[in-house]
Amino acid sequence: MRKYSMFLMSVLIVAGCTTTQKAATTGGLTGATLGGVVGHQSGHGVAGAAIGGGAGTVGGMVVGEHMEKKFCPVCGRVYTEDVKFCPVDGTELKYRQ
């Protein structure tokens, strides 16, 4: 039951976050878990979790930063995901692919 309550708490915490924050959180949790498992095999579980968590957070931020960008197909300017239309020419923004 504790596993499910921790998962639910994690979901609620990131519900209002930006794409970058969600990706960083997911990357950090995944990295810490995997790092802890690998570190446990060599007798350094806590250190492995810390290193994996840090690396996962940075990796998640990089991925999230790339994901949340939109661009204007007319002028080429780049904006965050909360902007719907280009402030310069009014064109609807598109997500990067």
N, C-alpha and C positions, 0 to 999 in steps of 0.2 A: 504494500500500500504506500510506503514511503517513496518508492520510485515514482509512482504516479503523481503524488503530490508535488514532488520536486520538478517533474516534467511540466505539470500544470502551472506552477509558479514561474518557471522559465518562459513559458509561452505568454503568460500575462505580462511579464516584465518587458518583453520585446514587442508587444502588440502595437505600441504607439511610436516605435522607433523608426528612423529612416532606414533605407535599404543598406547603407554602409554600416550603420550600427547593428542591424540584424545580422549581416554577414560577418561582422567582427565577433559578435557574441557566439554565433554558431561555429565559426572557425576556432575560437578560443576554447569552447567546450569540447569540440571534437578533438582538437589538438591535445588538450589536457588529458582527455580519456585515453587516446592512443599513446601519448607520451608516458602516461602512468603505467599502461600495460607493458610497453616495451621496456621502460625503466625497471619495472618489477622483475622482469626476467634477468636483469643484471644486478639486482639488489639495490637499485636506486630509484624506487618508485616515485618519491616526492620530487626529486630533481627532474626526472623524466616528465612528470606532469607539468612542472613549472616551465620547462623548456618547450614542451609541446604546446602548452597554453599560450605562451608568448608568440611562438611561431605561427600558431593557428590564428591568433588575433590579428597579427600583421597581414597574414595572407588573406584573411577574410576582409580586412579593410581595403586591400588592394582590389580584390574582386568586386566588393560592394561599391567602391568608388567608380569603377568602370561601368557597373550595371545601372547606376542611377542617372546616367547622363542622357540627355536628349539633345538633338541637334536640329537646326533649321535647314531644311533642304534647299532653301533659296540663298541665304547669305552664309551658311556654314557655321554660324556661331553655336556654342555649346551651352546648355543650361541644365539645372538640376531637374529632377523628376516632377517637382511641384509646379513648374511653369508649363502651361498648356499651349500658349501661342507666343511667337517671337515678338518681343517688345519693339524690335526695329521695323519689321515689315508686316507683322500680323499673320504670318503663315503658321499653320498648325505644326507643332514640333513632332518629330519622330524619334523613336528609341534607336540607339545604336544596335547593330546586329553583329 
